[in-house]
Amino acid sequence: MRTEKDGNRLIVYPEGRIDASNAPDLLKELEAVRAENDGCELEVDAGGLEYISSAGLRVLLQLTRSQDRPLTVVNVRPAVYEILETTGFTELLRVKKAYRSISVDGCEVIGRGFYGTIYRIDDETIVKVYKGKDSIPMIENEIRMARTAFLGGIPTAIAYDIVQVGGDYGSVFEMLRASTYMEWIRNAPEDREQIVDSYARFLRQVNGTVLDGKTLPSAKQRFLDCLEGAKGILPADQYGRLKQLIEAVPESMNAVHGDCHLKNVMQVNGEPMLIDMDTLSVGNAVFELACIFFGIMAFEEDEPGNTMRFYGISHETAEYVWNRTMCIYFGDRDEETLSDLRNRVMLLGWLYFLYRMQTDFKGKPLSDIRTEHACGHIKELLGKVRELAVY
């Protein structure tokens, strides 16, 4: 049996079968290894384990009873997991299934975000692959968010499997005859008015949905955190005014997707459906629209062609999407009112952009000039905006 030490974890790798013929010897070996590594938390990697009998289960039970925490057993194959589940050991131990491996080589990329890439595996299946081996908690969180949205009445794709993709992990969705709204507008530019109108109405539907705020973060608090992250960049008076404006936004239990650009809205059997739910929160619609402005409008200023590289559409098309979305979203408003609403959204959008320049994009090309320009926009808009809430 191979062993490995990782910080305070002692990982053991049993292989083959554990039954009455070898269970006593296994227990002695495990106890000896643990005694040699006193103070380490024992973890069993069951990736090579093909079968475990009741005698083997008693070994696991003795190990967990001899420490002050449940034994962790990871990479459990389906056949072994079924035994553990049937006998109730999934309640006694911390058990994690082994994830099936898939390849995305040659697969079409239909979406790409900061945390992951969405691939089309076949006509019926897509997978969102997250960056890094430590992404499982992020995937599990997104699945919980998606279920919350779905139960709240928002058309949402829910993952039915978690898979391993090389050294990364991903979540798998069944998406029959699905395409993103971004694909739709690229492939049928003559229909862009119909596409954007459908998108804006769906956005209103999402933001009009009331969810359980006890289980979801506050969009307002998220933006207050962004402001804190940009505190050292903004002059004190601008920081204070922004904080005052954000704090004045009434709390709301309305859904805020947080990244609802055209790549994250799928057309499934002719109906819109949301994906990429890891940024789901609750709050005023201004926070939603600010994130959309950030994604589709802010980057192009200092990097012509960014919109084409990231979204596959021209900046002119992006401007059309943005402006028409605002018009349809807010309905029959006069131009003065609509201009005021745009300013509110853009102020928060530039704040979010500034925050991201200090975190995820810090030190990257153009980050300094983008920071400077974002501060300029914030200063200008602060002179025009008296409140932020849009409803």
Contacts in CASP RR format, 6 or more apart in sequence:
PFRMAT RR
TARGET T0000
AUTHOR 0000-0000-0000
METHOD contacts of the structure
MODEL  1
MRTEKDGNRLIVYPEGRIDASNAPDLLKELEAVRAENDGCELEVDAGGLE
YISSAGLRVLLQLTRSQDRPLTVVNVRPAVYEILETTGFTELLRVKKAYR
SISVDGCEVIGRGFYGTIYRIDDETIVKVYKGKDSIPMIENEIRMARTAF
LGGIPTAIAYDIVQVGGDYGSVFEMLRASTYMEWIRNAPEDREQIVDSYA
RFLRQVNGTVLDGKTLPSAKQRFLDCLEGAKGILPADQYGRLKQLIEAVP
ESMNAVHGDCHLKNVMQVNGEPMLIDMDTLSVGNAVFELACIFFGIMAFE
EDEPGNTMRFYGISHETAEYVWNRTMCIYFGDRDEETLSDLRNRVMLLGW
LYFLYRMQTDFKGKPLSDIRTEHACGHIKELLGKVRELAVY
1 12 0 8 1.000
1 13 0 8 1.000
1 14 0 8 1.000
1 15 0 8 1.000
1 26 0 8 1.000
1 29 0 8 1.000
2 12 0 8 1.000
2 13 0 8 1.000
3 10 0 8 1.000
3 11 0 8 1.000
3 12 0 8 1.000
3 13 0 8 1.000
3 33 0 8 1.000
4 10 0 8 1.000
4 11 0 8 1.000
4 13 0 8 1.000
5 11 0 8 1.000
5 37 0 8 1.000
5 40 0 8 1.000
7 40 0 8 1.000
8 39 0 8 1.000
8 40 0 8 1.000
8 41 0 8 1.000
9 40 0 8 1.000
9 41 0 8 1.000
9 42 0 8 1.000
9 43 0 8 1.000
10 33 0 8 1.000
10 34 0 8 1.000
10 37 0 8 1.000
10 40 0 8 1.000
10 41 0 8 1.000
10 42 0 8 1.000
10 43 0 8 1.000
11 43 0 8 1.000
11 44 0 8 1.000
11 45 0 8 1.000
12 30 0 8 1.000
12 33 0 8 1.000
12 42 0 8 1.000
12 43 0 8 1.000
12 44 0 8 1.000
12 45 0 8 1.000
13 45 0 8 1.000
13 47 0 8 1.000
13 48 0 8 1.000
14 26 0 8 1.000
14 44 0 8 1.000
14 46 0 8 1.000
14 48 0 8 1.000
14 49 0 8 1.000
15 48 0 8 1.000
15 49 0 8 1.000
15 50 0 8 1.000
16 48 0 8 1.000
16 49 0 8 1.000
16 50 0 8 1.000
16 51 0 8 1.000
17 49 0 8 1.000
17 50 0 8 1.000
17 51 0 8 1.000
17 52 0 8 1.000
17 53 0 8 1.000
18 26 0 8 1.000
18 49 0 8 1.000
18 51 0 8 1.000
18 52 0 8 1.000
18 53 0 8 1.000
18 55 0 8 1.000
18 56 0 8 1.000
18 59 0 8 1.000
19 51 0 8 1.000
19 52 0 8 1.000
19 53 0 8 1.000
19 55 0 8 1.000
19 56 0 8 1.000
20 53 0 8 1.000
20 55 0 8 1.000
23 53 0 8 1.000
23 55 0 8 1.000
23 56 0 8 1.000
23 58 0 8 1.000
23 59 0 8 1.000
26 56 0 8 1.000
26 59 0 8 1.000
27 59 0 8 1.000
27 62 0 8 1.000
27 63 0 8 1.000
30 42 0 8 1.000
30 59 0 8 1.000
30 63 0 8 1.000
31 66 0 8 1.000
34 40 0 8 1.000
34 42 0 8 1.000
41 67 0 8 1.000
41 69 0 8 1.000
41 72 0 8 1.000
42 63 0 8 1.000
42 67 0 8 1.000
42 71 0 8 1.000
42 72 0 8 1.000
43 71 0 8 1.000
43 72 0 8 1.000
43 73 0 8 1.000
43 74 0 8 1.000
44 60 0 8 1.000
44 71 0 8 1.000
44 72 0 8 1.000
44 73 0 8 1.000
44 74 0 8 1.000
45 74 0 8 1.000
45 75 0 8 1.000
46 73 0 8 1.000
46 74 0 8 1.000
46 75 0 8 1.000
46 76 0 8 1.000
46 77 0 8 1.000
46 80 0 8 1.000
46 98 0 8 1.000
47 74 0 8 1.000
47 75 0 8 1.000
47 76 0 8 1.000
47 77 0 8 1.000
47 98 0 8 1.000
48 75 0 8 1.000
48 77 0 8 1.000
49 76 0 8 1.000
49 77 0 8 1.000
49 80 0 8 1.000
50 77 0 8 1.000
50 79 0 8 1.000
50 80 0 8 1.000
51 79 0 8 1.000
51 80 0 8 1.000
51 83 0 8 1.000
52 60 0 8 1.000
52 80 0 8 1.000
52 83 0 8 1.000
52 84 0 8 1.000
54 87 0 8 1.000
57 83 0 8 1.000
57 84 0 8 1.000
57 87 0 8 1.000
57 89 0 8 1.000
60 71 0 8 1.000
60 73 0 8 1.000
60 89 0 8 1.000
60 93 0 8 1.000
61 89 0 8 1.000
61 92 0 8 1.000
63 71 0 8 1.000
64 70 0 8 1.000
64 71 0 8 1.000
64 92 0 8 1.000
64 93 0 8 1.000
70 92 0 8 1.000
70 93 0 8 1.000
70 94 0 8 1.000
71 93 0 8 1.000
71 94 0 8 1.000
72 93 0 8 1.000
72 94 0 8 1.000
72 96 0 8 1.000
73 84 0 8 1.000
73 93 0 8 1.000
73 94 0 8 1.000
73 95 0 8 1.000
73 96 0 8 1.000
74 95 0 8 1.000
74 96 0 8 1.000
74 98 0 8 1.000
75 96 0 8 1.000
75 97 0 8 1.000
75 98 0 8 1.000
76 84 0 8 1.000
76 95 0 8 1.000
76 96 0 8 1.000
76 97 0 8 1.000
76 98 0 8 1.000
77 98 0 8 1.000
78 97 0 8 1.000
78 98 0 8 1.000
81 90 0 8 1.000
81 95 0 8 1.000
81 97 0 8 1.000
81 98 0 8 1.000
83 89 0 8 1.000
84 90 0 8 1.000
84 93 0 8 1.000
84 95 0 8 1.000
89 95 0 8 1.000
99 162 0 8 1.000
99 163 0 8 1.000
99 164 0 8 1.000
99 169 0 8 1.000
100 161 0 8 1.000
100 163 0 8 1.000
100 164 0 8 1.000
101 163 0 8 1.000
101 164 0 8 1.000
101 165 0 8 1.000
101 166 0 8 1.000
102 121 0 8 1.000
102 127 0 8 1.000
102 163 0 8 1.000
102 164 0 8 1.000
102 165 0 8 1.000
102 172 0 8 1.000
103 165 0 8 1.000
103 166 0 8 1.000
104 119 0 8 1.000
104 121 0 8 1.000
104 127 0 8 1.000
104 129 0 8 1.000
104 165 0 8 1.000
107 119 0 8 1.000
107 120 0 8 1.000
107 121 0 8 1.000
108 119 0 8 1.000
108 120 0 8 1.000
109 117 0 8 1.000
109 118 0 8 1.000
109 119 0 8 1.000
110 118 0 8 1.000
110 119 0 8 1.000
110 120 0 8 1.000
110 126 0 8 1.000
110 179 0 8 1.000
110 180 0 8 1.000
110 183 0 8 1.000
110 263 0 8 1.000
111 117 0 8 1.000
111 118 0 8 1.000
111 180 0 8 1.000
111 182 0 8 1.000
111 263 0 8 1.000
112 118 0 8 1.000
112 263 0 8 1.000
112 310 0 8 1.000
113 263 0 8 1.000
113 276 0 8 1.000
114 360 0 8 1.000
115 130 0 8 1.000
115 131 0 8 1.000
115 135 0 8 1.000
115 138 0 8 1.000
115 278 0 8 1.000
116 128 0 8 1.000
116 129 0 8 1.000
116 130 0 8 1.000
116 131 0 8 1.000
117 128 0 8 1.000
117 129 0 8 1.000
118 126 0 8 1.000
118 127 0 8 1.000
118 128 0 8 1.000
118 129 0 8 1.000
118 263 0 8 1.000
118 275 0 8 1.000
118 276 0 8 1.000
119 126 0 8 1.000
119 127 0 8 1.000
119 128 0 8 1.000
119 129 0 8 1.000
120 126 0 8 1.000
121 127 0 8 1.000
121 172 0 8 1.000
123 176 0 8 1.000
123 177 0 8 1.000
124 174 0 8 1.000
124 175 0 8 1.000
124 176 0 8 1.000
125 172 0 8 1.000
125 173 0 8 1.000
125 174 0 8 1.000
125 175 0 8 1.000
126 172 0 8 1.000
126 173 0 8 1.000
126 175 0 8 1.000
126 178 0 8 1.000
127 163 0 8 1.000
127 165 0 8 1.000
127 170 0 8 1.000
127 171 0 8 1.000
127 172 0 8 1.000
127 173 0 8 1.000
128 159 0 8 1.000
128 170 0 8 1.000
128 171 0 8 1.000
128 173 0 8 1.000
128 275 0 8 1.000
128 276 0 8 1.000
129 165 0 8 1.000
129 168 0 8 1.000
129 169 0 8 1.000
129 170 0 8 1.000
130 138 0 8 1.000
130 139 0 8 1.000
130 168 0 8 1.000
130 169 0 8 1.000
130 170 0 8 1.000
131 168 0 8 1.000
132 167 0 8 1.000
132 168 0 8 1.000
132 169 0 8 1.000
133 167 0 8 1.000
133 168 0 8 1.000
133 169 0 8 1.000
135 168 0 8 1.000
135 169 0 8 1.000
135 170 0 8 1.000
136 162 0 8 1.000
136 169 0 8 1.000
138 278 0 8 1.000
139 159 0 8 1.000
139 162 0 8 1.000
139 169 0 8 1.000
139 170 0 8 1.000
139 171 0 8 1.000
140 162 0 8 1.000
141 278 0 8 1.000
142 159 0 8 1.000
142 171 0 8 1.000
142 276 0 8 1.000
142 277 0 8 1.000
142 278 0 8 1.000
143 158 0 8 1.000
143 159 0 8 1.000
143 171 0 8 1.000
145 216 0 8 1.000
145 277 0 8 1.000
145 278 0 8 1.000
145 280 0 8 1.000
146 156 0 8 1.000
146 157 0 8 1.000
146 158 0 8 1.000
146 159 0 8 1.000
146 277 0 8 1.000
146 280 0 8 1.000
147 158 0 8 1.000
148 211 0 8 1.000
148 212 0 8 1.000
148 215 0 8 1.000
148 216 0 8 1.000
148 280 0 8 1.000
149 156 0 8 1.000
149 209 0 8 1.000
149 211 0 8 1.000
149 255 0 8 1.000
149 274 0 8 1.000
149 277 0 8 1.000
149 280 0 8 1.000
150 156 0 8 1.000
150 158 0 8 1.000
152 209 0 8 1.000
152 211 0 8 1.000
152 212 0 8 1.000
153 209 0 8 1.000
154 205 0 8 1.000
154 206 0 8 1.000
154 209 0 8 1.000
154 255 0 8 1.000
154 274 0 8 1.000
155 268 0 8 1.000
155 271 0 8 1.000
155 272 0 8 1.000
155 273 0 8 1.000
155 274 0 8 1.000
156 273 0 8 1.000
156 274 0 8 1.000
156 275 0 8 1.000
156 277 0 8 1.000
157 173 0 8 1.000
157 175 0 8 1.000
157 266 0 8 1.000
157 268 0 8 1.000
157 273 0 8 1.000
157 274 0 8 1.000
157 275 0 8 1.000
158 173 0 8 1.000
159 171 0 8 1.000
159 172 0 8 1.000
159 173 0 8 1.000
160 172 0 8 1.000
160 173 0 8 1.000
160 174 0 8 1.000
161 171 0 8 1.000
161 172 0 8 1.000
162 169 0 8 1.000
162 170 0 8 1.000
162 171 0 8 1.000
162 172 0 8 1.000
163 169 0 8 1.000
163 170 0 8 1.000
163 171 0 8 1.000
163 172 0 8 1.000
164 170 0 8 1.000
173 275 0 8 1.000
175 266 0 8 1.000
175 268 0 8 1.000
175 273 0 8 1.000
176 268 0 8 1.000
176 269 0 8 1.000
177 268 0 8 1.000
177 269 0 8 1.000
178 266 0 8 1.000
178 267 0 8 1.000
178 268 0 8 1.000
178 273 0 8 1.000
179 266 0 8 1.000
179 267 0 8 1.000
180 262 0 8 1.000
180 263 0 8 1.000
180 264 0 8 1.000
180 265 0 8 1.000
180 266 0 8 1.000
180 267 0 8 1.000
181 195 0 8 1.000
181 198 0 8 1.000
181 199 0 8 1.000
181 262 0 8 1.000
181 263 0 8 1.000
181 265 0 8 1.000
181 266 0 8 1.000
181 267 0 8 1.000
181 272 0 8 1.000
182 261 0 8 1.000
182 262 0 8 1.000
182 263 0 8 1.000
182 311 0 8 1.000
182 312 0 8 1.000
182 313 0 8 1.000
184 191 0 8 1.000
184 195 0 8 1.000
184 267 0 8 1.000
185 191 0 8 1.000
185 192 0 8 1.000
185 195 0 8 1.000
185 196 0 8 1.000
185 262 0 8 1.000
185 313 0 8 1.000
185 317 0 8 1.000
185 321 0 8 1.000
186 312 0 8 1.000
186 313 0 8 1.000
188 195 0 8 1.000
189 317 0 8 1.000
192 317 0 8 1.000
192 320 0 8 1.000
192 321 0 8 1.000
193 324 0 8 1.000
196 320 0 8 1.000
196 321 0 8 1.000
196 324 0 8 1.000
196 325 0 8 1.000
196 328 0 8 1.000
197 324 0 8 1.000
197 328 0 8 1.000
198 272 0 8 1.000
199 262 0 8 1.000
199 265 0 8 1.000
199 272 0 8 1.000
199 321 0 8 1.000
199 325 0 8 1.000
200 324 0 8 1.000
200 325 0 8 1.000
200 327 0 8 1.000
200 328 0 8 1.000
200 329 0 8 1.000
201 328 0 8 1.000
202 265 0 8 1.000
202 272 0 8 1.000
203 260 0 8 1.000
203 288 0 8 1.000
203 325 0 8 1.000
203 329 0 8 1.000
204 329 0 8 1.000
206 255 0 8 1.000
206 257 0 8 1.000
206 260 0 8 1.000
206 274 0 8 1.000
206 288 0 8 1.000
207 254 0 8 1.000
207 255 0 8 1.000
207 256 0 8 1.000
207 285 0 8 1.000
207 288 0 8 1.000
208 254 0 8 1.000
208 255 0 8 1.000
208 285 0 8 1.000
209 254 0 8 1.000
209 255 0 8 1.000
210 253 0 8 1.000
210 254 0 8 1.000
210 255 0 8 1.000
211 253 0 8 1.000
211 254 0 8 1.000
211 255 0 8 1.000
211 282 0 8 1.000
212 253 0 8 1.000
213 253 0 8 1.000
213 282 0 8 1.000
216 280 0 8 1.000
216 281 0 8 1.000
216 282 0 8 1.000
217 281 0 8 1.000
217 282 0 8 1.000
218 251 0 8 1.000
218 281 0 8 1.000
218 282 0 8 1.000
218 283 0 8 1.000
219 256 0 8 1.000
219 258 0 8 1.000
219 281 0 8 1.000
219 282 0 8 1.000
219 283 0 8 1.000
219 284 0 8 1.000
219 287 0 8 1.000
219 288 0 8 1.000
220 246 0 8 1.000
220 247 0 8 1.000
220 249 0 8 1.000
220 251 0 8 1.000
220 283 0 8 1.000
220 284 0 8 1.000
220 287 0 8 1.000
222 281 0 8 1.000
222 287 0 8 1.000
223 246 0 8 1.000
223 287 0 8 1.000
223 290 0 8 1.000
223 348 0 8 1.000
223 351 0 8 1.000
223 352 0 8 1.000
224 243 0 8 1.000
224 246 0 8 1.000
224 247 0 8 1.000
226 351 0 8 1.000
226 352 0 8 1.000
226 355 0 8 1.000
227 239 0 8 1.000
227 242 0 8 1.000
227 243 0 8 1.000
227 246 0 8 1.000
227 351 0 8 1.000
227 355 0 8 1.000
229 355 0 8 1.000
229 358 0 8 1.000
229 359 0 8 1.000
230 239 0 8 1.000
230 351 0 8 1.000
230 354 0 8 1.000
230 355 0 8 1.000
230 358 0 8 1.000
231 239 0 8 1.000
232 239 0 8 1.000
233 354 0 8 1.000
233 358 0 8 1.000
233 371 0 8 1.000
233 375 0 8 1.000
234 242 0 8 1.000
234 354 0 8 1.000
234 375 0 8 1.000
234 378 0 8 1.000
238 378 0 8 1.000
238 379 0 8 1.000
238 382 0 8 1.000
241 382 0 8 1.000
242 347 0 8 1.000
242 351 0 8 1.000
242 378 0 8 1.000
242 382 0 8 1.000
245 347 0 8 1.000
245 385 0 8 1.000
245 387 0 8 1.000
245 388 0 8 1.000
246 348 0 8 1.000
246 388 0 8 1.000
248 387 0 8 1.000
248 388 0 8 1.000
248 389 0 8 1.000
249 283 0 8 1.000
249 284 0 8 1.000
249 286 0 8 1.000
249 388 0 8 1.000
249 389 0 8 1.000
250 284 0 8 1.000
250 389 0 8 1.000
251 283 0 8 1.000
252 282 0 8 1.000
252 283 0 8 1.000
252 284 0 8 1.000
253 282 0 8 1.000
253 283 0 8 1.000
254 282 0 8 1.000
254 283 0 8 1.000
254 284 0 8 1.000
254 285 0 8 1.000
255 280 0 8 1.000
255 282 0 8 1.000
256 280 0 8 1.000
256 281 0 8 1.000
256 282 0 8 1.000
256 283 0 8 1.000
256 284 0 8 1.000
256 285 0 8 1.000
256 287 0 8 1.000
256 288 0 8 1.000
257 264 0 8 1.000
257 274 0 8 1.000
257 277 0 8 1.000
257 279 0 8 1.000
257 280 0 8 1.000
257 288 0 8 1.000
257 291 0 8 1.000
258 279 0 8 1.000
258 280 0 8 1.000
258 281 0 8 1.000
258 287 0 8 1.000
258 288 0 8 1.000
258 291 0 8 1.000
259 276 0 8 1.000
259 279 0 8 1.000
259 291 0 8 1.000
260 274 0 8 1.000
260 288 0 8 1.000
260 291 0 8 1.000
260 292 0 8 1.000
261 292 0 8 1.000
261 295 0 8 1.000
261 296 0 8 1.000
261 311 0 8 1.000
262 296 0 8 1.000
262 311 0 8 1.000
262 321 0 8 1.000
263 311 0 8 1.000
264 274 0 8 1.000
264 275 0 8 1.000
264 276 0 8 1.000
265 272 0 8 1.000
265 273 0 8 1.000
265 274 0 8 1.000
265 275 0 8 1.000
266 272 0 8 1.000
266 273 0 8 1.000
266 274 0 8 1.000
266 275 0 8 1.000
267 273 0 8 1.000
279 291 0 8 1.000
281 287 0 8 1.000
284 388 0 8 1.000
284 389 0 8 1.000
284 390 0 8 1.000
284 391 0 8 1.000
285 390 0 8 1.000
285 391 0 8 1.000
286 344 0 8 1.000
286 345 0 8 1.000
286 348 0 8 1.000
286 388 0 8 1.000
286 389 0 8 1.000
286 390 0 8 1.000
287 348 0 8 1.000
289 326 0 8 1.000
289 329 0 8 1.000
289 345 0 8 1.000
289 390 0 8 1.000
290 345 0 8 1.000
290 346 0 8 1.000
290 347 0 8 1.000
290 348 0 8 1.000
290 349 0 8 1.000
290 351 0 8 1.000
290 352 0 8 1.000
291 349 0 8 1.000
291 352 0 8 1.000
292 322 0 8 1.000
292 325 0 8 1.000
293 322 0 8 1.000
293 345 0 8 1.000
293 346 0 8 1.000
293 349 0 8 1.000
294 349 0 8 1.000
294 352 0 8 1.000
294 353 0 8 1.000
294 356 0 8 1.000
296 307 0 8 1.000
296 311 0 8 1.000
296 318 0 8 1.000
296 321 0 8 1.000
296 322 0 8 1.000
297 318 0 8 1.000
297 319 0 8 1.000
297 322 0 8 1.000
298 349 0 8 1.000
298 350 0 8 1.000
298 353 0 8 1.000
298 374 0 8 1.000
299 306 0 8 1.000
299 307 0 8 1.000
299 310 0 8 1.000
300 306 0 8 1.000
300 307 0 8 1.000
300 315 0 8 1.000
300 318 0 8 1.000
301 370 0 8 1.000
301 373 0 8 1.000
302 366 0 8 1.000
302 369 0 8 1.000
302 370 0 8 1.000
302 373 0 8 1.000
303 366 0 8 1.000
304 315 0 8 1.000
305 315 0 8 1.000
307 313 0 8 1.000
307 314 0 8 1.000
307 315 0 8 1.000
307 317 0 8 1.000
307 318 0 8 1.000
308 314 0 8 1.000
308 315 0 8 1.000
311 318 0 8 1.000
313 321 0 8 1.000
326 338 0 8 1.000
326 341 0 8 1.000
326 342 0 8 1.000
326 345 0 8 1.000
327 338 0 8 1.000
330 337 0 8 1.000
330 338 0 8 1.000
330 341 0 8 1.000
330 390 0 8 1.000
333 341 0 8 1.000
340 384 0 8 1.000
340 385 0 8 1.000
341 390 0 8 1.000
343 381 0 8 1.000
343 384 0 8 1.000
343 385 0 8 1.000
344 385 0 8 1.000
344 387 0 8 1.000
344 388 0 8 1.000
344 389 0 8 1.000
344 390 0 8 1.000
345 390 0 8 1.000
346 377 0 8 1.000
346 381 0 8 1.000
347 378 0 8 1.000
347 381 0 8 1.000
347 382 0 8 1.000
347 385 0 8 1.000
347 388 0 8 1.000
348 388 0 8 1.000
350 374 0 8 1.000
350 377 0 8 1.000
350 378 0 8 1.000
350 381 0 8 1.000
351 374 0 8 1.000
351 378 0 8 1.000
353 370 0 8 1.000
353 374 0 8 1.000
354 371 0 8 1.000
354 374 0 8 1.000
354 375 0 8 1.000
354 378 0 8 1.000
357 367 0 8 1.000
357 370 0 8 1.000
357 371 0 8 1.000
357 374 0 8 1.000
358 371 0 8 1.000
361 367 0 8 1.000
361 370 0 8 1.000
END
